């Protein structure tokens, strides 16, 4: 659980505390004002409903085209036998896969399909907005075949839901002229009748859901009416992918593609926007956004607030403004930081609009901005000051190598900077041309269904009870030998030995299929074992893995959830997309509030809650792995509990990379609540990271970071007895967000390293708190680490933002921002 930024910033209910950031509240309230008649909407009733029913929209022109395309390229996922299970749902007949046409939707461009689609989403006593905060027991995939679906009111998305269209012929969701609602798809409805503006799900706890492969068409709605494609306040392990938004380009248009006002994200990619007042309106703690394209929007991106956002591979065309960070010239400023790279602006009036004025801005480091490798064509102004209209950086037709605004450290500081600077040299192994390599999650949409091998068909049960080790392994081996893709049907697959993924494997899950370790094999803290192992040391090849979760059940103190040995090449990297670890806090884990209650101030350790040794280990022999939207999470609360009650779960380490060959891309990754560190890079090189996000374990420093997992010198564990000599405050011995040792060419494009709690108290994370929650959160060694670069480092609750060896380089109080403290550019030398 992390801090929410809508209206009130509620902390965990068990603490009975609230934190308020008034100027952020005002920014959100202003955006909501134009949609006020929708924020408490719960579907049309009475005469309004009758009027909508009488509206007969014209058939969409591409309905027939879509049908032809679908026939030419059938999508394997539509036709494969669906055998998924909700392992811990008491309803044995619960349905995972729901085809909207099975619920009465026509997709003919004429019939109003709203009710049928909503029935497909809600069927089965699911976690509905307003009646449930979260659960893992009611997952669902709602599938849309090709067609045009007429929508007259918001489709209300549910918790743990994937909305998936046919990627070969993307279904069109077409709003009627009289459409009512906040979003054709509303990802988090405002509670009906609640004047305070309360979201049904706490946006910072909305996990594990996706929307992909759609066209959302708002063009039937009058341009003068406010309209939104997707309302998406959300958190980690969520994504939007492969969606086209069609909006009015008429003068005075009030359409917008995506509206996000709250949450702790997150990732989105491969989105296209046509028209609109705003292509998107974004407000969320942190996010990674990749490959968004805009045409003819008044403003492509309206950034109303954030702590840190990373934008990669934007293409903004014929817009008045590309990225607006001013929020209407708000005072104080509400945008923390923006990192923009590998992007282009064509025929756009102003690429970036900001209100940052040197060192006189309030907060001091607000609107911190980095621009690197950005191409302008016919764009007169690159960076403009919103308050005065002054040009800060002239545009034209040119390439911006690097330009920034904020506080810099090299490695000491701060130096308040606004202007061009020399960008770090990018390692060639990380590049595709002049840009960093990127690759979207494969959907295998051109493969026939015969290219897939189901683990359920192979004998696995996925019921969370049966030992599926042998059945899973046999299916994976057989698929690799036959060149097939493994389809892991929805379910929870209990394993008692290591699952081995050989080179050449392609594995895809269904609504986050779970591999869950159990038993004595993984319980020895002195003899750690991998739950899932990719390749053996010395193996070379490629593995692709997507849409799954690796977890543990009960005491598994020796479990390394993912161990990656495989060596790929920079020309043909391996990939992990939407693959997460989830340790504790869910049904079937035996690690919930009844098993592992939080006990503030106590140093006692419940051995039954030593749930994992490490989330992920990238070993010395590994190389060239692309990781996108990967969340390695030790639970801080019980997801199944209506009050989201806090729990204490112990995991020794987060993500450990010790590859000697290096070459890794960490795109939109987060690591949270591990004891010794979240990210540790040891004797490695050539790594792209951005946006990364961490949280320190809430229970620390009771016990301290050295406990309960003993130091393992072979893993280069940090020794807090050395870091924190006698007399050090207890806040010294808390897990690092990022630790870098003996490594080179580490390029971080946005980092949010957060420490909200000290022994479950949040009083230490307020900016002026003394002491802060912990002493140090990001450290590196001076003797062997070189070429370490970080753009837009945001820290919360840590006195030292950066330490080199035992020396404090940067302190939070000199770099205050919206809520975190921010350094726009750090280099180790």
N, C-alpha and C positions, 0 to 999 in steps of 0.2 A: 504494500500500500504506500502510495506517495501523496504529496500534497496536491490538492485540487485548487484550481484558480478561478472557479466560477462563483461570483457573488460572495460567498464565504469560502474560505479554504479549510475544510473540515479535516481535522486530524482523527486518528482512530477513536472510535466512540468510547472505548474503554478508558481513555484518558480524560474525557470530558473537557477537552481544550479546543479552542479554535484560533486560527491565525488569519489575519485580515491584511490584504494588500489593497488598500482603497483605490489607488489609481488604476490597478488592473481590473478591479470590479467595474469601475466606470467605463473602461474601454469595452468590456464585454456587454455591459448594459446598453451602451450606445448602439452597438451592432444589432442587439436583439430588438431594439425599439421598432425598427422597420418591419419586424416579423411578429409583433406582439399579439396579433390576433391568432397566431398559429401556435404559440408556445404552450398553450394548454389544450391543444386540439386532440380529440379522441375519436375522430371519424364523423362524417356527416350524419345528421339526424333529421327527422321530420321533413319539412318542405324543402330544406336544402338538399337532403338526400334524394328526394323525388326529382328535384330540378337537375341534379347531376345525372340521375338515371335516364332522364329524357334527352340528355345531350348525346348526339350521335356523331362522333368525330369521323373525319374522312380517313380512309385507310392509308397507312403510311406507305410512301412510294417504294420502300425497299423490302416490304414484307415478302413479295414473291421472289425477289433476288436472294433474300436470306434462305428461303426454302430450297431454292435451287442449289445454293452453296452447301447447305447442310446435306443434301442428297449426294453431292459430289464428294464431300469430305466428311463422312460420318465421324462423330467423336466417340472414341472408345469408351469414355466414362458413361455415356448415355446408354450404351448397349451391354456393358459387362454385367454379369450377374451380381446383384447387390446383396451381400451377406453380413453387413456390418452389425455390430452389437454395441449397446450401451451397457458395459459390463456391470456397473453398480446401480443400474436403474431397476427398481423392484418390478416394473412392468415388463414381463418377458416378451411381450409383443410389441415393444416400443420400436418405432421405425426411424432409422438413421437417414436413408436416402429418400427424398421426396421430389418427384417430378411434378411441377406445378400443373401440368396437363392432367395428371391423375386426380387432381383436386378440382378439376372443372375449368381451368384456364384454357382459353382458346388460342390466344396469340394470333388472331386473325386481323388485327388492326381495326376492328369494329366493336367487338364485345368489350364491356368494362370488366377487366380481369382482376380488379383490386381485391375483392372479397375472396376469390379463389386462391390468389397468391398468399393472402394473409392466413387463410386456413392451412395452407401447406406449411407455413412457418410455425403456426401455433399448435398444430396437432400433437397430442400426446402429453398434455399437462406439463408444458415446458416452462422455462424460467422467463416469465413474461415481464415486460416493463411495468413497474408499479407494484408488483406482487412478489418479486424475488430480486435479490441483489446479485447473486452469482451462484453457479453450480457447475460441476463437470459431469453431472449424471444425465443431462439431456442434450447431448450434441446433435446437430443435424446439418445435413447438406440439402439445400433447396435448389433444385436444378431447373434451368429454363432452357428448353429446346429453342431452336431458331423460330423467329416470329416477331410480331409487333404486339405488345401487350399494352392495352389502354389502361391508364391509371388515373383515378379521379381523386384519390386522397392518399396520404402518406402510407407507404408500406412500412410497418413497424418491425424493425430488425430485433431479433432476440439474442440473448446471451449465448455464446458458444455456437454460433451459426455461421455457415459458409453459404453465401449466395453465389452460385456459379452458373454462367451461361456457356453456350456452345462457342468455343473460340474460333471455329471454322466458319460460323455464320452468326455473329453476335446478336443476341436478342435485343430488341428495342423496347425500352420502357418509355412510353409516350404519354406525357401528362395531358389531360383534357384542358380546354380553355377555361373551365371553371374549377380547376384543380384547387384543393384546399389542403394545406399541411406545410410543415417545415421540412421540406425535402421529399422528393419522389421516394427516396429511401431515407427513413429517419432512424439513425443508428442509436439514438438515445433520446427518447421522447420526454418532453417536459411534462411533469405530472399534472393531469387535468385538475383544475380547480385550486391549484396551489399558487397563490399570488406572489410568493417569494421567488419563483422561477427556479424550481428544483428539478434536476434531471432524474429520471427514473432509476437509472443505474449510476452509481458514483463513477464519474468519467475516468478517474485515475485507477479504477479497478476493473475496467472492461477489457478482458483479455481474450485471446484465442478465437479470433474470427476474421473472416475475409469476405471481400466482394471482388469478383473478377469476371471479365468478358461480357461487357454490356455496352449498349448505346443508350444514353439517357437524354431524351428529347423534350426540351421545354418550349419549343417554338410555337406551340398552339396557345400558350399562355400569353396574354397581351404583354407587350414589352413594358408597359407602364405599371404592371403588377409585380410585386416582389415574388421571386421564385427561386428555389434552390434544388439542385440535383441530388446531392447527398449531404445530410447532416451527420457529422462523424466525430463527436467528442469521444476519445478512446485512449487506450493505453498500450502496453507492450503486447507482442505476439499478435498483432493485427496488421492487416494490409488491404490496400486497394491496388488492383492491377488490371491493366488492359481495359480501360473504360474510355469511351468517347462521350463528351458532353456537348450537346447542341443547344445553343441559346440565341436569343434575339440579338442582332447587331444594330437594331434601329436606334436612332437618337433618343436618349432618355431611358434606355433599357435599364431595368432593375434586376435582371437575372444574374445568378451566380452559380457556379458549378458545384463547389464544395464549401461547406461552412463548418469550421471547427473553432470552438470557443473555449474548450477546456480539455484536460486530460494529461497523460504522460506517455506519449507515443515513443516510437511508432515508425511506420514505414509505408511508403506508397511509391509506385512506379508505373511507367508506360501509360500515361493519361494524356488525352488530347482534348482541348477546349476551344470551341468556336463561339465567338461573340461574348456578350454579357457585360454588365457593369464591372463585375469582378470575376475573373476566371475562378479564383479561389479567395476565401477569407480564412486566414489561419491564426489561431491562438491556442497554444499548447506548450507544455514545458519544453520538450525537445522532440525533434523529429529528423528523420532522414528522408529526403525527397529526391527521386532520381527519374530522369527522362520524362519530364512534363513538357508538352508543347502547347502553345497558345497562339490563336489567330484572332485578330480584330476584337480583343477585349479592350474596354476602356482602361482598366487596370488589370494586368495579368494576375499579380499576387498582392493582396492586401494583408500585410502582417500586422495584426492588431496587438499582439503581445507574444512574448516567449521568454525563455531563458537561453536556449541555443538551438538554432535550426541549421542544417546542412543541406544545401541545394546543389545537386550535380546534374549536369547534362540537361539544363533547361534550354528550350528553343522558344523565344518570344518574338512574335512577328506582328507588325502593324498594330501595335497597341500604343495608347497614349503614355502609359507608365508601365514599366516592367515589374519592379518590386517596390512597393510603397511601405516604408518602415515608420512613417510619421504618425499614423493613427489620427489623422486630422490635426496635426501639430499639437498633440497632447503634451501637457505639462503637469507633472513630471512625465518623462518618456516612459513608454510601456514595453518597448521591444528591447530585449537583452542583447542578442547577438545573432548575426547572420553570416554564414560561410558559404560563398558562391564560387563554384569552380567548373571548368570545362563546359561552358555554356555559351549561348549566342543570342544577340539581340539584333533584329533586322527591322528597319522601317519603324522604329519605336522612338517616341519623343524623348523620354527620359528612361534610362536603364534602371537606375536605383534612386529613390527619393528618401532622404534621411533628414533628421533634425539634430544630429550630433554636431556640436560646436566645440571642437577642441576639448579643453579641460573644464569648460564652464557648464557642461550639460548636467542635468539632474535626472536620475542618479548619475554619478560621475562617469561610469563606463557604459551607460546605456547606448543603444544603437551601435555597439561595436560591430565593425564590418570588415570582412576580408573578401577581396575579389582576386581570383587567380585564374589565368588562362581563359579569358573571356573575350570572345570575338564580337565586335560591333560592326554593323553594316548599315549605313544610312541612319544612324542613331546619333542625333546632334549632341546630346548631353549624356555622359556616362554616370555621373553622380551629381545630384542637385540638392541644395539645402531647401527644405520645405518652407521654413519660416520666412526666409527672405527672397527665395528664388535665385540665390547666388549659385553659380556653377562651381562645384568643388573639383570636378574632373571633366574636362572636355571630351566629347565623343567624336563621332564621324564614322569613318570606315577604318578600323584599326583593331589591334589585339592588345588587351590589357594584360601585361605579364603578371604584375602583382600590385595591388593598391589596398590600403587599409586605413582604418580609423579606430583608435582606442589606446590602451596602455600596452606597451611592449616591454619585454624583458629579454636581454641577450648576453648572458643569462640573468644579469641583475637589472634592476629597474625600480620603479616604473619610469618609462619615457613616454609621455603622451604624444601620440603621432597621428598625423592625418596626411597621407600622401602616398606616392609610389615607393616601392622598395624592391629589392632583389629577391625573387622567389627561390626557395630551395631547389636544387637540382633533383629532378625526379629519377628514381632508378629505372633503367630501361626495361627491366624484367616486369615492372608493374604496369607498363603502358600498352595501349593499343593505338598506334599512331602517336599523337602528342597528348592524348587523354589517358586517364587511368582506365584500365580494363573494367568492363562491366558485362554482366550477363543476367538476363531475366530467368526466373524460375521456369524450367521446361515443363510444358503441359503434354508433350508427346502427342499432340493433336493430329498429326498426320500418320500416326501408326495405327494399324488395324487392331481390333480387339484381341486377335490371336497372338499379338506380340506381348501380351500381359499374362502373368502367372499369379493367381490369387493364393495368399497364404491360407485362407480358410479352405479353399478347394484342396490345398496341400495337407490338410489335416489339423491345422491350428484352430483352437477354439476361440481365443480372444475374450474369454469370460472372466478374466482376472483371478481364476481359481485353478484351472488346469495348468500343469507344467507344459508350456508350449515350446520349450527349448529345441527339442529335436525336430518338431514339425517346421518351425521357423527356419532352422539351419538347413534342413533338407530342401526347402523351397528356394531359399536364397542360392544355394549351391547349384540346384538344377537350372534356375533361371540364368545364372551367370554362364553356365556351360552352353545353354541354348541361345544366348544372346537376347533373352527376354527381359522385360521390365517386371520387377516384383511389385505387385499391388498388395499392400498391407491393408486389408479391409478394416474399417472402423472397429475398434475394440481395444481391450487391455490385455496384452500378451505377457503372462508371467514367465520369467526365465530364471533358472537356477544355475546356469553356467554362462560363460561368455558367448555372445552371438558374434560370429565372424563374418565380415563383409569382404569378399574377395575383390581384387581389381577387376574392372570391367562391369561391376554391378551398377544397376540403376534401380532405385527403390523409391516408391511414391506411396504416401499414406493417404488416409481418408479422414477428414475432420480430426486431424491430429491423433492418429493411431498411436497407442502407447506401448512401449516395451518397458516392463517393470521388473526389476531384479528382486529376488527374494531368497532367503535361506542363508545357510552357514558359509557357502562359498565366498560371499561378499561381505562377511561380517568381521573379518580379522583386520583390525586397524594397522597391524604390523606386516600384513601381506596383501596389499591392495590388488584388486582384480578389475579388469575392464568389464562393464556390462555389454557394451557394443565396441568392437575393435575393427577398425578399417585397415586392412592390409597387415602384413607382417613387416618387420624391419627388413629393409632391402627390396621390398616390392615396389615396382614402378607401373603406373597405369592411371586409369581414371575411374572415379566413382561419382555418381550423382545421387543425391539423397534429398527428399523434400517431404514436407507436411507430416512430421512425426514428432513425438515427445519421448524422451527417455526419463524414467523415474525409478524410485526405489520404494520398497515396502518394509516398514519397520526399521529396526536397527541394522544398518548396512555400512558400518564404519569403514569398511575396506573397499567400497564401490567407487570405481572411476567410471562415470557414466558413459563417456565417449573417449576412446583413445584412437588417435589418428596417426598411423605409421606410414601411410602411402605417399610415395613420391610421384608427383605429376610434374609437368613442365609449364613454363609461363605461356607457351604457345597453346597448350591444351590443359588448362587447370581442371582440377576436380571442383565440385560444388556442393554446398549445403544451403538450402533455401527453406525457411520456415521450419527449421528443426530446432527444438528447444529441450532444455532439461527442466523438470518440475519436481522439486524435492520437498515432499510433505504438503500438508494442507488440503488434500483432496480425498474424496471417497475411495476407500480401498487401500490407502497408503498406510494405515495404522499410525499415522503421524498427524493427528488432528488435535483439537483443543482438549479433548478428554485424555489424550495420550501425552501431550507435550504442552501443558499450559505455560503461559508466560509468567515469570516471577521476578518482578522488578527488584533490583538491589541484591539479589541472591547470587552467590558464586557457585552454588550447588549445581552439579551437572547430572542430568538424567541420561544415563547411558543408552536407554531405549530410544532416545531421540538423536543419537549420533547417526545421521541418516545417509551420509556419503563422505567419501574421502576427497573427491575432486569432481567438479562438473565435467571438465574437458581437458585432455592432455594432448597437445600436438607435439609429437616426439621428435627426437634428433634427426631421424631419417626422413621425416615428412617434408614435403615441398609443394608449393603452388596449389593452395586451396582458397577458393572463393566462398566466403560466408556472407549470406544476406538475410537480414531479419531473423537473427538468432538470439534468443533470450535464455540465458542460463540463470535459473531462479531457484533459490532456496526460499520456501514460503515464509512470509512474516505473519500471515494470518490464515485462518481456516476458511477456505473458499466456500465450503458448504454451509457455514454458519450464517444465519440471517444477519447477525451483528458484525460479521467479519472479524471475529475475536482474534486478538493476537496470540501467537504461539511461539515457542522457542525450539528451533530446529538447528542442529549443528552440522555444517559441512565444512571440511577443512580448507578447501581451495577452490578458486573459480576456474578461469581459463589460463592454462599454463602453456606457453609456446617456447620451445627450446630447439626448434629446427635450425640446423646449421646452414642449410641452403636458403632458408627463408622463402620469400615471395608469397605473401598472404594479403588478401583483401577482406577487411572486416567492415561490411557495409550495413549500417543500421543494427549494430549489436549492443546488447546490454548484459551485464553480469551483476548479480545482487545477492547480498547477505551471506557471503562466505567468510570464514574466520580469518585466515591469514592475508588474503588478497582477493581482489576481483579479477584484475588482469595482471599477469606477470610475464614479461618478455625477458628471456635469458639466452645470451650468446646466439642471437638470431639477427636477421637483417631483412631489409626490403619489405616493409609492412605498411600498407595503407589502412588507416582506421578512421571511420567517421560516419555518422555521429556515434561515439561510444557513450555509455551511461552506466553509472554504478550507484549502489547504495551500500553503506556499511551496515553490518548486522546490528539490529536494534538492541540486542541484549548487552552488547559490549559497552564498557569494559568489565562487565560482570557475567561470565568470566572474561579474562583478557585474551588477546589474540593468540597467545601460545597454547591455549587450552580449547578443547580437550585433545587436540591432535598433536602428537609429539613432532618435534622437528625432524624432517627427513633431509639430510644433507645432500643426498643424491638428486633431490628435486630442487636444490638451491633455495630452500625455504628461508624467508626472512626470519632472523632471530631477534625477537623483540627484547630479549635480555641485553643484546648489544645495542639495538636502536635506542633503548630506553634504560640508561644506566640508573644506578641507585639514586633516588631523589626525584626521578621524573614523575610527572603527574600520571594518574591512571589513564588519562586521555591519550597518552603516547602509545599505549599498547592496544591499538585498534587496527583492524585490517585495512591495508592500503587499497585505494581505488585503482591505482596504476603504479606498478613497480617495473622499472627498466634497468637491467644490469647487463654489462658487456655486450651491448647490441649497437647496431648502426643502421642508419637510413630508416628511421621510424618517423612516419609522416601521419600526424593526427589532425584530421579536418573536423574539429568540433568534439568537445568532451564535456560531459556533465558528471562530475564526481561529487556525490552527495552524502552527507552524514547528518541525518535528521534527528537522530536519537542518541541519548546516552543513558543506558540502562532504562530504556522505554520512556524517558522524559524528553520532550521536545523544546524545553526552554532554552537549550543550548544552541539551537539552530537559527534563532533570530539573529539578524546581522550584527547588532551591537552587544550580543551576549558575551560575557566574559566570566568564565572561560567558554570557548566553543565546545562542540560535542567531542572533537578529537583534535590532536595536535598536528598530525601530518597525514595527507591523503594521497599525494603524488610524489614519488621519490625516484631518483636515478643515481647511479654511481659515476663519479667524475673520471675515474682512472681508465675505464674501458668502454664507456658509452659515448658514441660520437654521432653527429648528424641526427639529433633528436629535435623534431620540430612539432609544435602544437599551435594550431589556430583556435581561437575562441575557447580557451579553457575556462569553464565555469565550475566553481566549487561552492558548496554550502556546508556550513557547520564545521569547517576546519580552519584553525588559526593559520597554519602554513598552507599556502596553495601549492608550493613547489619546494622540495628539499633536495639538495645535492649532497650525498653522503649524509652527514649529520648537520649540514649547514642550511639554514632557512634562507631561501632566495626571494620568495614572494609571500607577502602577508595579506590576509583578506581585507583588512581595514583600509588599505590604500586603493582598493579596486572594486568598491561597492557598485552593484548594478541593481536591476529590478528586484531581485531577491538573492541571487547568488552574487559572488564576486567574480569579475571577468578580466582575463588577460587576452587581448586580441591576437598577440603573436609572441610565442616563446621559442627561442632557439638555444641549444645547449652550449654553443660557442660561436 
